[in-house]
Amino acid sequence: MLIQDTVLINDWHPIARSADIVEGEPVAARLLGEDLVLWRSADGEIHAWRDLCIHRGAKLSLGKATKTTLACPYHGWVYNGEGRCIRFPAHPEQCPPAKAQAKVYQARERYNTIWVSLGEPERDIPVFPEWDDQRFKAVVCGPYKVQAGGPRLIENFLDVAHFPFVHQGSLGDLEHTALSDYQVDVTPDEIVANDICVWQPNPIGVGQGAYMHYIYKVLRPLTAYLAKQDEDNSGLALLFTITPVDIDHSLVWTYEATTTKDESDEEIIKFQEGILFEDIPVVESQRPELLPLDLQAELHLRSDRLSIAYRRWLREKGVTFGTA
């Protein structure tokens, strides 16, 4: 059953890697509690429909795709690229009525990924400017299944105070746990935290610790961004976004862009996986599972300023999915 959260229904969500959706092979997916079928027609266009034949409710993802059509596996009803049924094999002489129509959703490709909206998005797919910048090498990491809600995962991404404890030796150091103050600016469209200063044990790969300066942004309820500049002027940016599969089931995607081009895609992915796999047990253990938007429900410190702003922003937007 479709999860009724208007804000997320009317947003874009990554649903599959572009390379995984090939002509002639329909693929099942799930978003906000809705079962979907993804398929690619011969012209390269991606189609995202409710995974349901309106005849007897069979899954269209089990059917057969041709260059321009998708057929139900149960009685062979044939649907064209617009989701209109154009043929009843049991009654080939009959013209299917207009109501013989699959539920069609918007789908687009960006960052080597299929993005789907179940509603009417007012904004485009989140912008990741470094992806098309020739100075950067860009890599897709994921998706990874996590038994946690999207807001909890985004808040964890925004939280630098956990670095020395969860990511000791990579992102943090137990000898340098103190955080300086920072400013958070909030608009209806985004949250921005500039110059969050974090000590890291080996940020530029020479075996020497240094303070790094981060910029964090929240671009959508389930999409965030960070950028940092190293002392040698090398740069790193991440777009971090969550696919809300069900209330307690998420897919995590990380898009990394780095000016350090001597690392292979496999090395970049391995590092990002290592960080995420350290985070997952902690986030999955958090109670309540739903992110509390009532700021009186938990204790907060100055270092929580960004996550506090995120919770307030979600409440102002009316996000109900994954929140309490």
Secondary structure, 3 states (H helix, E strand, C coil): CCCCCHHHHCCCEEEEEHHHCCECCCEEEEECCEEEEEEECCCCCEEEEECCCCCCCCCHHHCEECCCEEECCCCCCEEECCCEEEECCCCCCCCCCCCCECCEEEEEEECCEEEEECCCCCCCCCCCHHHHCCCCEEEEEEEEEECCCHHHHHHHHHCCCCHHHHCECCCECCCCCCCCCCEEEECCCCEEEEEEEEEECCCCCCCCCEEEEEEEEEEECCEEEEEEECCCCCEEEEEEEEEEEECCEEEEEEEEEECCCCCCHHHHHHHHHHHHHHHHHHHHHCCCCCECCCCCCCCCCHHHHHHHHHHHHHHHHCCCCCEC
